[in-house]
Every structure is written in C-alpha cells, then in structure tokens.
C-alpha cells in the first residue's frame, strides 16, 4: 500500500499543474470560439461575463491569443471598444474572390461632413454648415442612413439643436478602437494642388444632393486594424484608383 501511495503522490502533483494549464487552454479556446462566432466586436465586459473571469483577465487572454495568431491568416484586434477576430489586410485580395465586401458610395460632400463630425463631435448641423458654407441636410441624412453618425442629444443653446457624433460602425469601418485613435490634424499631409482644384470647383461640387457629386466607392470595413485613412485623402485615392 505504501508503494501505491508513494507512486500516486508524484502523479497527483504532476496532474495539478496540468489541470491548471488545461484551464488556461480552455479559456483561450473559448475566447477563440466566441470571437470567431461573433459578428461584431465583443467588449471586455461581455467577454468577462461569458468566460466567467475578471475583465483584466480578458485582456491577458486576448494578448495571448493574438500572439498565437502571429504569422497566421487571422488576427485578434481591438476595434470599436472591443475585441474581434478578422482576416489580415494582406490577404484581402483572396477573400474578395470568395466574398465581395459590401460597398456603398459617399459623395465628397458627405466625406467632408463626416470628417467634421469625427473631429468636432459632438457638433450641430448649423456648426457643420458654418464650416462647409453650404446646407448639409441631405448629407446628414445619408450619413445617418449608413449609420456612420448618430444623434447624441441636444445642445443647451437657443433652439436646442441636435448634436451629432460618430458610431461604432464608423470605428469599425476605419479600423479604430476609439475616436482618440484618429490622426492628429497637424500631422496629416496637405495636397495643395488638390485644395486649389477644390476651391476652383467649389461652386459646382458642393451640392446638397449627394447623388450629383463625385461618388468614390468605399469598401465596408473587412479588416479592422488596418492603417487609419484620412477621410478626405481616402476619397481622393479611391477616385483616382477606380474605387480599389
């Protein structure tokens, strides 16, 4: 009996670390499954509830899972305030052969208005019109329809004008975790020739009817975490490249 007990002792001791490691592996596997099955980013609080762990533990697990995905076609990214599993941008051309990403068109006027909302939010319609110098009723409706902006309350001012801000769809589309990840305005390159051309064409380009303006194609965000494009520069590049 003593020999059996002595043999069982080391075996039990060896099994304890294995069980502990197995729990970590189970959590990693569970996290991987949840991110794979989710259509939208999952917040740390949501993941913590589903995994029955503390939110701080979720960050550790996500970091470990991301490191294990290094060199593979899938990646774990932080976007729109949560975690998401997605394909890497460099494999986008292959994914496009299987599934063509959803595309929608925005006019130059809509892109300019979206940039103003992104950098000045919360902002009112009159404040946007004061910057652009034209009526933006139609543009605002288009951006609301595409869920790139949202109504976020009313300003404490005469008339109580509606305030607008960006949405989680906006963050996902441009691969941002929060709006704080937007590039600083003073670090963005300025194409002086493009500015001059825009000023010369301002009388015909800035129309309330977005359907009459040039309509660059913007692919829906399929690879969150890619380089963050400057909104107006993105429109110019896509128009020059035929929407690629």
N, C-alpha and C positions, 0 to 999 in steps of 0.2 A: 504493500500500500504506500509505503514511504517513497518507493521509486516512482510510482504512478503520480503521486502528488508533486514530487520534485520535477517530473517531466512536464506536468500540466502548468506548473508555475511559470516557467520561462515562456511557454506557448501563450498563456494568458497575457503576460506582459508584452509580448510581441504583437498580440492582436489589438491591444489598446491603441497604439499609435496608428495602426492600420485603420481602425474604426474611425479615429479622428480624421485621418486623411480622407477616408471614404466620405465623411460628412461634407468636407470641403469640396470634394469632387462632385457630390450630389448637388450641392448648391450651385456650383459652376455649370453643371449640366442643366439644372433647372433654369438658371438665368439665360443660358443659351437658347433653350426651348422657348422661353417667354418672349425674348427679343425676336426670335425667328418668326413666331406666330403673330406678333403684334403688327398691326398695320400702321400704327403711329408710335412716336416716341413714348416711352414709359418713364414717368418721373421716379426719382429715388423713393419718394413716399409710397407710390403704388407698388414698386418692386419690393420694398421692405415689407409691406403688408402681405404680398403674395408669397414671399420667401420666408416670412416669419423671422426676420432679422432686423437689426437696427439700421437706419439709413446710412450710417457711416460704414457699415459692413457691405452695403450695396456698392459703394464707391470702390472698396477694396476688391470686391469680386469682379466688378466691371473692368478695373485696371488689369487684373489677372487674365480675364477673358480676352481683353484687347491684345495683350502681349502674346497670348497663344494663337491669335489670329494673324500675327505678323507674318508676312510672306505668303498669305493666302488670298483668295479672291474676295473674301468677305472681311468686313471690318466693323468694329464697335465704335460709334461716335457719340458725342454729346451734341444734341441739337434740340432747339425749341424747349430747353429746360429739362430734357430727359435723355434717355439712352436709346439708341436704335442700332439694329444690325442692318447693314446695307452693303451693296457691292462697291468695289473700289472704282473711282472715276476712270482709271486707265483701262478698265475692261468694258467701258460703256459701249464701245462700237460692237462688241459681241452681244451684249444684252439687247441692243437695238435690233439685232437680227431675230431675236426671239420675241421681243415685246417692244413695240414702238411707244416711246413715252408720250403721255398726254401733252398736247401743245395748245397754247392759247395765245392770242395776239393782243398786244398792247400798243397803243399809239405812242408817239414821242411825248405828246402832252400828258398821257397817263403816267409814263415813266418819270417825267419831271415832277408831277404831282406826288407820286409815290415816294420819290426821293425827299421832297419837302416834308411829307408826313413822317418818314422814317427818322429824319434828323431833327425835326422840330416838335415832335409829339410830346404831349397832346396839343393839337393845333386845330383851330376852327376854319371853316370854309372861307370867311372873309379874310383871315390871315393868309391863307393859301393864295387867294385871288390877289391880295396886295403884293405878294411876291411875284406871281406869274403875270399879273397885269391883265388877265382875261377871266371870263366866267368859267367855273370848274364844275358846274352841276352835273353835266354828263360824265365827266371824268370820274368824279366821286362815285357816281352810281356804278360805273364799270368796275372800279377797284373794290367796291363793296360786293358786287356780284361775284368776283373772282376770289373773295374772302382774303384779300391781301391787306385790307384795312378794316377797321371796325369802329362803331360808335362807342365811345368810352366816357359818357357823361356830358354834362353841360357846364359851360364856363360861367363863373359868377361875374357876369357883366350884363349891361343892358341888352334885353332881348334873349338872354340865356342861350347863346349859340351852341350848337352841338360840337363836341370835341371828337377828334379822330386820332386813332393810333394804329400801329401795325398789329398783325395777328400771328398766331403760331404757324399758320400756313405760310406767311411771309418769311418767318425764320427758317422753316423747312426748305422753302424754295431757294433761298440764298445760302443755305448751309450754315446758319448762325445758331449759336446756343442762346444768346440774349442780344438785345439791340446794342448793348455795350461793345459787342464784337464788330460793329460797323467800323470801317476805316475812318481815321480822322480826316476831316475835310482838307486840312492844310497839308496832308501827305499825298493827296491824290493829284496825278498829273493833269495838266490842262492843255488841251489841244487848241491853240489859239486860232488856227485856220478854221476849225470846226465851229468855234464861237463866232467868228466873223461871218461864216456862212449861215449860221443860225440867225444872227441878227439881221442879215440881209433878207432872209426868207420869213422873218417873224410875222409879217403881215398876212401870209397865206398859210403858214404851218400851224400856228396856234389857233385851232378851231375847236369850238365846243363839241362838235360832232366828231367823236374819236374815229369813226369809220372813214373820214376823209383824210386823216393824217397818215403818214407812212406807218406801216404796221410790221415792225420786226417780229419774228417768231421767237418766243421764249419757251424753251422746253421746261416742263414741270420738273421739280427737283427730284432726281432719282438717285443722286449720290451725295447726301448730306456730308459736310466736312470738306468739300472741295474748296478751292480758293474763292474768297468772297469777291464777287464782281462789284464794281462801282456801277450804279444803276444806269446812269446815262451813257457811260462808256460801253456798258454791255449792249445797249441798244445800238450804238454805232457799229460795234464789231459784228453783231448779228446781221445788221442790214447790209454790211459790206460782204459778209460771208454767206449770204443767202439763207440765214437762219440756222446755220450749223452750230 
